[in-house]
């Protein structure tokens, strides 16, 4: 039941972001936004993912994980609903509120997995709620344009509708969190009990962070920095592709409905990766081959968008979607793998989300800025291809048995 509740919570963490790209050109036209400003709109929740992630760990310690996740759903739903008011200032402000809610809720999920599920199922459970993330993005990408049409061509209420799933998730979470989110005082979760407290492989001395970070974020750990940079760069690739895939093809003359369907294919392919790759990663134990496969697929697809965007749009969208889904699931799995205990997982998640998502937030505005400067998307997607190569190198450098 806790795993199912995690999926429902995760389902709400992407629609506030993924519902914008299908109607982004409408928003730009109606509000007079430049490409850079449009990128900032989709980057705001990503900034929140970074800024509010460390706050989430403190709130969980102070008030309990279950209560904080519930409160995050309330804030997320309120911000999403407020976008119905329309207007540039109100849209940006409401997006910021929704971003704060999804950031706090999302930052706590890896620690819940660490506390309540055994180590040999960590990647599988992470894959389940990552599938919820991808599923929410899929629904938002596929249904926002039809909702806009249903509301007489108005994009504001079409964006606000995505507050409704948060209400359903909150109702389920409040019932399950009583017995699931917070272990009774003094009782370890499955991942902490018994012999599992001892790592199967001792960490290399050079990889163990020096003392002094146990009460705060692990700034002095080289391993934590590699995980953080991998998390940030793979997120940058995801949010840049999510934001600009649909506008790219609309710039080539596609209708909003067709471009939205392409974005849905992109999101559907994520589901395949988030369901399949974590299970394979648990069976093999080594995460690196699956990191290489997913980041490599994403990078190849971005290169194809740069040099031949009209050659095979649907397979390329699926290739990139598969890649970003897999690399994100592996990033969340690493936050569980290399943490010594649930508290360490929350601290590592706080660092990875703080630095990583602030880095990722630069992606959508940078692509928009390059588009404004060059009049096309070629330079932007070539730059993303280079970032994909760096992400691959970082991801495969992290092996199991190292501990933060």
Buried (B, 14 or more C-beta within 10 A) or exposed (E): EBBEBBBBBBBBBBBBBBBBBBBBBBBBEBBEBBBBBBBBBBBBBBBBBBBBBBBBBEBBEEEBBBBBBBBBBEBBBBBBBBBBBBEBEBBBBBBBBBBBBBBBBBBBBBBBBBBBBEBEBBBBBBBBBBBBBBBBBBBBBBBBBEBBEEBEEBBBBBBBBBBBBBEEBBEBBBEBBEEBBBBEEEEBBBBBEEEBEEBEEEBEEEBBBEEEBEEEBBEEBBBBBBBBBBBBBBBBBBBBBBBBBBBBBBBEEBEBEBBBBBBBBBBBBBBBBBBBBBBBBBEEEEBBEBBBBBBBBBBBBBBBBBEEBEEEBEEBBBBBBBBBBBBBBBBBBBBBBBBBBBBBBBBBBBBBBBBBBBBBBBBBBBBBBBBBEEEBBBBBBBBBBEBBEBBBEBBBBBBBBBBB
